């Protein structure tokens, strides 16, 4: 007899998203996290500035693709908006960002298609606005072609990409798109779609720029509490609460020593005991996964050892007297990557000074390699160096920012959905 239907290694966002869905399907799920808190590097933590303390995190504060979050909460037991309302939270439209360029040019660029065109035509002229509109219209098609390629369905073979080559243009890079727009400021917006996921634009396939299309199509959203702007990592708090509701067993401070495939599933060696499971989900980076499984994962492990980690930004926070009651985002574009600052008022009930604001800055110009951030692009075919949702080792699954769907948080949530479907299918087949 096995102890668990599924053991999920790592308390990361993808791991927790997988656990919530599997538990809703009445599977017995255990989450093992080596650290003392869930969420990995994305977990919120206290930040002190003098006498003031506030929870901060590494999350991008703007959500540009909310559908995966809505689906996650609906499929794990309660509609998203109902879950938000219970805590007096809401997901509301965010202000347009203010882009600042090295030559002193500034641009406030809304997401609405018509308004965006008008702003660009007024600032840079109608021909430039038309080129940008045409590019994003093309990227709309690219985004549609990408949906079954690791997002809504598993990407199993590069042939799936080759069959869509007329739309995806695998031979073109993000840098090529930036050159083709023939405009210095708009080129920076394109280049930064690669830099904001920790990759070199010259080695990142052009389809990654579909992020620009998603933002225009789905808008920009931010979290609020009692109608005040709040941190985006509240979504992680709500997901952890969902695990409690679904009675998922979570053990923190529990590092895994090794994972071994057996005739009936897997043996998982912990510090002081050994447990068993029918299936395993790895929410940890592939290098760590290889350490736990050794030669059992064969080619997948060897590939993991040869990949380059994506870069992760330097994140800093500051509490200061606010100049406005409204939240704002400033993106300063530099040669080495954007510096993104999000400022939100802390509210009338925060500390002894009600006129304070928190500024969180993601500095991609000083980004450093981080295995937990995903894998850096090395051309279009490097997507197949990322581990598949279903490992070649039966019953073993992967989910996280290193998955083939992408590194942004919404696609990390989608990787958890795909891993849960694969686990459920494996367990159902084994049972009958």
Buried (B, 14 or more C-beta within 10 A) or exposed (E): EBBBBBBBBBBBBBBBBBBBBBBBBEBBBBBBBBBEEBBBEBBBEEBEBEEBEBBBBBBBBBBBBBBBBBBBBBBBBBEBEEBBEEBEBBBEEBBBBBBBBEEEBEBEBBBEBEEBBBBBBEBBEEEBBEBBBEBBEBBBBBBEBBEEBBBBBBBBEEEBBEEBEEBBBBEBBBBBBBEBBEBBBBBBBBBBBBBBBBBBBBBBBBBBBBBBBBBBBBBBBBBBBEEBBBBBBBBBBBBBBBBEBBEBBBEEEBEBEBBBBEEEBBBBBBEEEEBBBBBBBBBBBBBBBBBBBEEBBEEBBEBBEEBBBBBBBEBEEEBEEBEEEEBBBBBBBBEEBBBBBBBBBBBEEBBEEEEBBBBBBBBBBEBEEBBBBBBBBBBBEBBBBBBBBBBEBEBBBBBBBBBBBBBBBBBBBBBBBBBBBBBBEBBEEBEE
